[in-house]
Amino acid sequence: MILTRKIKFNCRLISLLVIILSVTVSNASAQQASSGILGKPAPVWVVDNWTNLADDIESIDVSDYDGKVLYLYFFQSWCPGCHKYGFPTLQKLIASYKNNKNIEFVAIQTTFEGFHTNTFESAQRTARQYELDIPIGHSGTAGVRSQLMRDYRSGGTPWTIIIDQAGIIRYNDFHIQVDHAIDLIDNLILTEDTQVEKITITMPVSRDGSDMIGKKFDISKLQFPDTASPFELKGKVSLIRWWTDTCPFCSASLPAIEQLVNQIDDDAFQTLAVYHPKPPRPVEAEYILSAARTLGYTGSIAIDINWDVLNNNYLSTGDRTATSVSFILDQQGIVRFVHPGPEFQKSDDTDKTQENKDYQDIKSAIEFLLKE
């Protein structure tokens, strides 16, 4: 009888531990998924103290690095991962880009625990330990978690951020391999000091709809007339364009999408043309497919009959200029570039300068994400 009670008690204890572990893992996953502000403008810096600045400068901010690529590194002095991975990576990258004026490095201690240990003085000692001759900051004191950490939504330390010349965050995560960092930085740097023209692929900045950057995109309510070829966002770079057969801008943009597919020629790139009738009304799927093929588009087709997906994802979330919008999503289904419409096309016509630039920006964004 006593043995039976012990077994029952142990089973309850194990069950309780499994529940606690599941909740902990779930919370950790949710926290990690919500970390970072990839694709968004870098927030201003709230930093308590600085060291390694020029004699006539008391503080610096992210805007001081406009026009340059910025490698921003968050650490804590007592953080094992910072010493094992973060600082050695930082040292190698600084050495790799020595005398390169197109990139700068800044390290900031973002204290959120161990306030008596992770102090400004410890940040200074750490800088000396790794012989870092770069600006070193400290944020977070007296039990108050670093404001900088909150603004950048870092997942903890070490935390690596790479910011492009326009102040947009192009990478943020706990770690980055040196080779990956060099590829990304080289891709962002606009070289002006070489006699040989170097073509660099960069992620262009959306001229409108930038509030969508970094958001998940929900296409679950779209209708797909071709059920034999389901459209999945995960694992591929996606270009999604809203169109209709009565739109003159769409008659130019849909063939342009076909041109992009042929130019890029990469199985990791896919397109989706979402039909939204004007006015919203039921339309036969055969008619929609025929209209798209007539315009020269042969990719995947979806239908947004009542504009539900367009409204929920875009029109109702800001001041929009057109419904013929295009989104470029990365392999995780995150919006990384927005073309606000109404038209883009590859053209040498001087009257189509903006449309041609938009085409080139879309192409660059796709190529950037494919390489990323």
N, C-alpha and C positions, 0 to 999 in steps of 0.2 A: 504493500500500500504506500509506504514512504517512497519507494523507488518510482512508482507511477506518478506521484505528485511532483517529484524532482524532474521527471521527464517532461511533464506538462509545463512546469515552470520554465525549464530550459527552452522548450519550443516557443513559449510566449516571449521570452527574452530575445531569442533569435529573430522572431517575427518583428519585434519592436525595433531591433537593431537594423533590420532590412529596411523598414519604413523610414527610420531616421536617415540611413545612408541614401535612400532613394530621394528623399526631400533635399538632402544636402547636395547631391549630384545635380538634381534638377535646378536648384537655386544657383549653383555655380555655373551651370550651362547657360542659364538665362542671363546671369551677370556678364559672362564672357561674350554672349551674342550681342548684348547691348553696348559693349565697350567700343570706344573709338568714334571718330567723326570723319570717316573716310569720305573724300570728295567735297567736303565743306570748307569754307574759308577758315583759316587758322585764327582762333580768338586772340585778343590782346593778352599780354602777360601780366599777371598779378604776382609779383616776385618781391619778397621781403628784403633780400640782400643780394649783392653782386660782388664778385671778385674777378680779377684778371681783366678788368676793363681799362681802357686808355685813361690816362691821368685826368683828362678834362671831361670825362663822362661819368655820371653817377648811376645811370640806369639805361637799359636798352629795351626795345620792344620788337615784336615780330615784324612790324612795318619797316623797321630799319633795314630789313633784308629783302625788300621788294626788288625784283629784277634778278635775284639770285636763288639758286637752290639752297635750301636750309635743312641740315640734318640736326634734328632736335632730340635730345636724349634725356629721359627722366630716370632718376636713380634714387636710391637711399643708401647711405653709407654702410648699413649693416646687412644689406641685401645680398645673399650668396649668389643669386643668379646674375646680379650686376657685375660682380667680380669675376665670375666664371665665364660669362658670355658677353655682357654688355660693354664693359670697359675694353676688353681685348679687341672686340669688333670696332669700337670707336677709334682705338689707337691705330689699327690697320687702315681704316678709311682715311683718317687724317694724314697718315703717311702716303697713301695712294694719291691724294689730291693736294699734296704739298705744292705751293706756288700756283695753284689753280684759282683764279679770281672769281670763278663762276659759282663756287660753292662755299658755304660757311658752316661751322659747327658750333653748337651751343649745348651745354649740359646743365640741367637744373635738378636739384634735389627736391622731390615732391613728397614731403613727409606726411604720412597718414597713420603712422604707428611709431612706437619707440621714440617719442618726442625728446626724451632726455639724452638719447644717443644720436639720433639723426638730426644734429644741429648744424647751424651755419659753419661752426668751427670744424665739425667732422667733414663737411663738404669741402672745406679748404684743404684739410689734410688728405682727403681722397684725391683731390686734384693734383696735389704734390706727389702723391704715391704713384700716380700714372703719368706724371710729367705732362699734364694737360695745359697747354698754353692757349686756351680758348676761354670765352666767357663762361663763368660758373655761377649759377644762381641757387637760391634757397627759398622754398615756399612751404609754409606750414609751421606754425609755432604754438606753444602753450596749449597743446591738446586740440588745436583747431586744424582739421585736415586741410591739406593744400588746396587753395582755390583753383590753382592752375590745373591740378589733377581733375577737379570736378569739371572745369570748363572744357578740357580736352577729353573727358570721359575715359581716361586711361584705366586699364584693367588692373594696374598695380605697378610694380617695378621688377625688372627693367621694362621700360616702355620706349619704343623707337618710333619717331615720327619723321617723315620726309615731306617737305613742303616745296611746291614748285615756285617759279618766278612770279606767278600771279597771286601767291599767298594761299593756294588751294592744297589741302592735305591729300597727298597721293599714296601714302603708306602709313599705317599705324598698327603696331602689334607688339607682342612681348619681345620677340627676337627677329633678327633678319640675318641670313647668311651673308658673308662678305661679298661673294660673287654676285648674289642676287642684288645686293645694295648697289654695287658698282654698275651693274646692267641698268638698273632703274635710274640712278643718278646720271649716268652717261646719256640715257634716253631723254632726260629732262633738260640737260645743259644745252643752252644755245651757244655754240662756239662762235666767237667773233674774232679770235686772235689767231686764226689759222689761215694760210694762203689757199688751202685746198677746201673747196666747198664740201661741207658735211651735212648730209640730210639726216635730220633727227626727227623721230616720231614722238610727239608729245600729246598729252591729253588736253585738247582745247577747252576753253571755258565756255559754258553755255551762255548765250546772249540773253536768254530769258528762260524762266522755269527752273532757275538754279536752286530754288527751294526744294525741288524734288530729288536733288542729288543725295545719294546715300540712303534712300528709302527702298523698302521692299515693294515689289510690284505684284498685284494680285490679278491674275487673269482667269481665275477659277470659274467666273460667271460668263465667260465668253462661250459662244456656240461655235463648234467646229464642223463644217459641212463634210469635210473629208476625214471621217473617223478612222480610216485605215492608217493615217499618218498623224498620230497624236503629237502635240507640241509641248515640249517640256523646257522650262527655263534653266534648270540646273545643268551645269556641265558645258554650256556653250555661251558664247557672246551672242546676244540677240538684238536685232533691230526691229522694233515694233512701230508700225505706222498706221494711224487712223486715216481712212479715205472713204470716198463715195464716188459713184459714177457721174454725178452731176457737178463735180468740183473740177474746174479747169486746172487748178494747181496740182491736183492729184494725177491728172493725165500726163503731167510732166514728171512728177516725183516717183510714181510707180515704175516707169521704165528706168529711172535713175537708180532705184534699188536693185533692179536686175543688173545694171552696169556694175554696181558695187560688188555684187556676188561674183560676177565674172572677173573683175579686177583683183579682188582679194583671194578668191579661189582657195578657201580653207574650210575643211569639214567642221572645224570648231566654230564656224560662224553660221548663223541661221537668221531668217527673216520671217516676219509675220505681218500681213496686211489685214487690218481690222476694219471691216465695212460697217459704217454707221449711216443709215439712210437719213436723208433730209427731205421732209420731216420724219421723225422716228415712226416706223411702221413696219409691219411684217413684209419681208421680201423673200421670194423663192431662192433657195440656195443655188439652184442651177443658174439663175440669172446673175447672181453675184460672181460665181466662178467664171461665167462667160465674160462678164464685164472686165474682170481682172486680166483674163487671158487676152482679151481684145486690146487692152492697154499695154500688153507686152510683159506682164508680170506672171511668173510661173511658180512662185514660192508658196508657202503655206498661207491659208486664208482662214480668218475667223469673222464672226458676226457679233456686233454689239447693237442689237435691234433697238433697244430703248435708251441707249447711251449710258447704261448703268455703270459699266466699268470705266468709261471715259469720265463720267461725272465724279465717281467716287475717288478715282486715282488722280484726277487732274483739274477738271473744270471747277469743281466746288472748293478747291484748296487754295485758290489765288486769283489774281487779276490776269485773265488769259486773253490772248488776241485772236486765236484761231482754234478750230477743232481738229484741223489736219496736222496734228502734232506727231512727232516721232521721238521714241525713247531708245537709248542704247543701254542695255543691261549687261553686267559682267556675268561670269560663270556661276555666281551665287544668286543671281536674280536681283541684284542691287542696281538701281538707276545710277549711271555714271555720267550720262550726257543727255541733254534735252535739246531737240530742235523744235522751236515753238510754232513752226509752220510759217506761212502756208505752203511754201514750195522750196525744193532744192533740186538742182540738176547740174550736170557737168556741161559747161557751155563757155565758148569764147566770145559770146555776144556781150558787148559793153553794157547793154541794157539789163543783163543778167549777172552783173558782178557779184551782188549779194548772194544770189542763188548758187553761183559757182563756188563762192567761198564757203557757203554752208555745206555743199557737197564735199568739198575738200576737208572741212572740219569733221564731218561725220566719218569720212574714210580714215582720217588720222585717229579719231577716237576708237574706232573698231580695231585698227592695227595695233594701237597702244595696248588695248585690253587683251588682244590675242597674244601679244608678247609678254604681257604681265602674267 
